[in-house]
């Protein structure tokens, strides 16, 4: 199978621009629950969640995808940006990790009071479950970059080629030849605009994601970046740091 070239990649994305090229305000708006956007910005990117609904075959088996994709083509060097917006606060009373800790402490207290059925063995079993538990938000943030690269984008490209009646080329191999950057914006305030969420108070999900994303870097899936997890108020700083421009 022939390798896709840069212009063919751009043409593929251009085919989605009229329908699925939205402001960050719209893309970062929660799909369920409160409708307040995580970030207010007129800067536009491709809404990958919406792109996946164009073709019925993809929509029927909807992959887990990052919220937005953007690319920059500078002097023949293409960089693809995978961007996720997480409205839910991963820190606080609604964190399942915090809830599990509270529940464990309550059970431990009952154990000390010799309450029936709250034995040392029961506590050990609960602690084992707590230590192996993975929050659904953390799971999504782990799996979304992988399904975006391995499932969503290649699948959309195949459907695009079928729709346009053009030969299907090797999309996955093309992705291996370009730089892919992953950025997650989370619902946390940063006191300084150039401070990443990694340098703020640590949280269990943050640490797990940092390790996961480092593995993606060491295996060559994404490129090195010291600031992959950013507070939501750092979006303008991110745009300036990367020198991003809208696609016209």
C-alpha positions as CSV (number, residue, x, y, z in Angstrom):
1,X,0.0,0.0,0.0
2,X,1.4,3.4,-1.0
3,X,2.1,5.9,1.8
4,X,-0.1,9.0,2.2
5,X,1.6,12.3,1.5
6,X,1.3,15.6,3.3
7,X,-1.0,17.2,0.8
8,X,-3.3,14.2,0.8
9,X,-3.5,14.4,4.6
10,X,-4.4,18.1,4.4
11,X,-7.0,17.4,1.7
12,X,-8.5,14.8,4.0
13,X,-8.9,17.3,6.9
14,X,-10.0,20.1,4.6
15,X,-13.0,17.9,3.6
16,X,-14.3,18.3,7.2
17,X,-13.7,22.0,7.6
18,X,-17.1,23.4,6.5
19,X,-19.0,21.2,8.9
20,X,-16.7,20.4,11.8
21,X,-14.3,23.3,12.3
22,X,-15.5,25.0,15.5
23,X,-14.3,27.5,18.1
24,X,-12.6,26.1,21.2
25,X,-15.5,27.6,23.2
26,X,-17.9,25.1,21.4
27,X,-15.5,22.2,21.4
28,X,-14.6,22.5,25.1
29,X,-18.3,22.8,26.2
30,X,-19.4,19.8,28.2
31,X,-21.5,17.4,26.2
32,X,-23.6,16.4,29.2
33,X,-24.4,18.2,32.4
34,X,-23.5,21.8,32.7
35,X,-23.0,23.6,29.4
36,X,-20.3,26.0,30.6
37,X,-17.2,25.7,28.3
38,X,-14.0,24.8,29.9
39,X,-12.2,27.5,27.8
40,X,-13.6,30.6,26.1
41,X,-11.7,31.2,22.9
42,X,-12.6,32.0,19.3
43,X,-9.6,30.0,18.0
44,X,-10.9,27.2,15.8
45,X,-9.9,23.5,15.5
46,X,-11.4,20.4,14.2
47,X,-14.0,18.7,16.5
48,X,-13.0,15.1,16.2
49,X,-16.0,13.9,18.2
50,X,-18.3,15.5,15.6
51,X,-16.2,14.3,12.7
52,X,-16.7,10.7,13.7
53,X,-20.5,11.2,13.3
54,X,-20.2,12.0,9.6
55,X,-20.0,8.3,8.5
56,X,-22.6,5.9,9.7
57,X,-20.2,3.0,10.0
58,X,-18.0,5.0,12.4
59,X,-20.9,6.6,14.2
60,X,-22.4,3.1,14.9
61,X,-19.2,1.9,16.6
62,X,-18.1,5.3,17.9
63,X,-14.5,5.2,19.1
64,X,-13.1,7.1,22.1
65,X,-11.4,10.2,20.7
66,X,-9.8,13.3,21.8
67,X,-12.0,16.4,21.6
68,X,-10.0,18.4,19.1
69,X,-7.3,18.0,16.4
70,X,-5.2,20.6,14.8
71,X,-2.2,20.5,12.5
72,X,0.6,22.8,11.5
73,X,2.6,22.4,8.3
74,X,5.8,24.4,8.5
75,X,8.4,24.1,5.7
76,X,7.1,20.6,4.8
77,X,7.2,19.5,8.5
78,X,3.8,18.4,9.7
79,X,2.8,18.4,13.4
80,X,-0.5,16.9,14.5
81,X,-2.0,18.1,17.8
82,X,-4.4,15.9,19.8
83,X,-6.2,18.0,22.3
84,X,-8.5,16.9,25.1
85,X,-10.7,19.2,27.3
86,X,-11.7,17.8,30.7
87,X,-14.5,19.8,32.3
88,X,-14.9,17.5,35.3
89,X,-12.7,18.5,38.2
90,X,-10.4,15.6,38.9
91,X,-9.7,17.0,42.4
92,X,-12.3,17.5,45.1
93,X,-15.3,15.8,46.7
94,X,-16.6,14.3,43.5
95,X,-13.4,12.4,42.7
96,X,-14.0,8.7,42.9
97,X,-10.5,8.3,44.3
98,X,-11.4,10.7,47.2
99,X,-14.7,8.9,47.7
100,X,-13.0,5.6,48.0
101,X,-10.5,7.0,50.5
102,X,-13.4,8.5,52.6
103,X,-15.2,5.2,52.5
104,X,-12.1,3.2,53.5
105,X,-11.5,5.6,56.5
106,X,-15.2,5.1,57.6
107,X,-14.8,1.3,57.4
108,X,-11.5,1.5,59.3
109,X,-13.3,3.5,62.0
110,X,-16.0,0.9,62.2
111,X,-13.4,-1.8,62.4
112,X,-11.8,-0.1,65.4
113,X,-15.3,0.0,67.0
114,X,-15.6,-3.7,66.4
115,X,-18.7,-3.4,64.2
116,X,-19.8,-6.8,63.0
117,X,-18.6,-7.8,59.5
118,X,-16.0,-5.0,59.3
119,X,-13.0,-7.3,60.0
120,X,-9.3,-6.9,59.2
121,X,-9.8,-9.3,56.3
122,X,-12.7,-7.3,54.9
123,X,-10.6,-4.1,55.1
124,X,-7.7,-5.8,53.3
125,X,-10.0,-6.9,50.5
126,X,-11.4,-3.4,50.2
127,X,-8.0,-1.9,50.2
128,X,-7.0,-4.3,47.4
129,X,-9.9,-3.2,45.3
130,X,-9.2,0.5,46.0
131,X,-5.5,0.1,44.9
132,X,-6.5,-1.6,41.6
133,X,-9.4,0.7,40.9
134,X,-9.2,2.9,37.7
135,X,-11.5,5.9,37.5
136,X,-13.6,6.2,34.3
137,X,-12.2,9.7,33.7
138,X,-8.6,8.4,34.0
139,X,-9.4,5.4,31.7
140,X,-10.9,7.8,29.1
141,X,-7.8,10.0,29.2
142,X,-5.6,7.0,28.8
143,X,-7.5,5.4,25.9
144,X,-8.5,8.4,23.9
145,X,-5.1,9.2,22.4
146,X,-4.6,5.5,21.4
147,X,-8.0,5.2,19.8
148,X,-7.6,8.5,18.0
149,X,-4.3,7.4,16.4
150,X,-5.1,3.7,15.8
151,X,-8.9,3.8,15.2
152,X,-10.6,7.1,14.7
153,X,-8.4,8.9,12.2
154,X,-7.5,5.9,10.0
155,X,-11.1,4.8,9.9
156,X,-12.3,8.3,9.0
157,X,-9.7,8.4,6.3
158,X,-10.9,5.1,4.8
159,X,-14.5,6.3,4.8
160,X,-13.4,9.5,3.2
161,X,-11.6,7.7,0.4
162,X,-14.6,5.4,-0.2
163,X,-16.8,8.5,-0.4
164,X,-14.5,10.3,-2.8
165,X,-13.8,7.1,-4.7
166,X,-10.1,7.5,-4.4
167,X,-7.4,4.9,-3.6
168,X,-6.9,4.2,0.1
169,X,-3.3,4.8,1.1
170,X,-1.4,3.8,4.3
171,X,-2.6,6.4,6.8
172,X,-1.2,4.7,9.9
173,X,2.3,4.6,8.4
174,X,2.0,8.3,7.6
175,X,1.2,9.1,11.2
176,X,4.3,7.3,12.3
177,X,6.3,9.7,10.1
178,X,5.0,12.9,11.6
179,X,5.2,14.6,15.0
180,X,2.2,14.0,17.2
181,X,1.7,16.2,20.2
182,X,-0.8,15.4,23.0
183,X,-2.2,18.1,25.3
184,X,-4.9,17.7,28.0
185,X,-6.5,20.8,29.4
186,X,-8.1,20.2,32.8
187,X,-10.4,22.1,35.1
188,X,-7.9,23.6,37.4
189,X,-6.7,27.1,38.0
190,X,-3.0,27.9,37.4
191,X,-1.6,31.0,39.3
192,X,0.9,31.6,36.5
193,X,0.1,31.2,32.8
194,X,3.3,29.3,32.0
195,X,2.9,26.7,34.8
196,X,1.7,23.3,33.8
197,X,-0.7,21.3,35.8
198,X,2.1,18.8,36.5
199,X,3.8,21.5,38.6
200,X,0.7,22.2,40.7
201,X,-0.4,20.0,43.6
202,X,-0.1,16.4,42.5
203,X,-3.2,14.2,42.1
204,X,-3.4,10.5,41.6
205,X,-4.9,10.8,38.1
206,X,-2.3,13.4,37.1
207,X,0.6,11.0,38.1
208,X,-1.0,8.0,36.3
209,X,-1.5,10.0,33.2
210,X,2.0,11.4,33.3
211,X,3.4,7.8,33.4
212,X,1.0,6.7,30.6
213,X,1.9,9.6,28.3
214,X,5.6,9.1,29.0
215,X,5.2,5.5,27.8
216,X,3.7,6.8,24.6
217,X,6.7,9.1,24.1
218,X,9.3,6.4,24.8
219,X,7.6,4.1,22.3
220,X,7.6,6.8,19.6
221,X,3.8,7.4,19.5
222,X,4.0,11.0,20.5
223,X,6.8,13.5,20.7
224,X,8.5,14.9,23.9
225,X,6.7,17.7,25.7
226,X,7.3,18.8,29.3
227,X,3.8,20.3,29.5
228,X,1.2,17.7,28.3
229,X,-1.3,18.5,31.1
230,X,-2.2,22.1,31.4
231,X,-4.7,24.1,33.4
232,X,-7.6,25.4,31.5
233,X,-6.5,29.0,31.9
234,X,-3.3,28.3,30.0
235,X,-4.9,27.9,26.6
236,X,-3.7,31.3,25.2
237,X,-0.2,30.6,26.5
238,X,-0.3,27.2,24.7
239,X,-1.3,28.8,21.4
240,X,1.4,31.4,21.7
241,X,4.0,28.8,22.8
242,X,3.3,26.6,19.8
243,X,2.8,29.4,17.3
244,X,-0.6,27.9,16.2
245,X,-2.6,29.5,13.5
246,X,-6.1,28.7,12.2
247,X,-6.5,26.9,8.9
248,X,-8.0,29.1,6.1
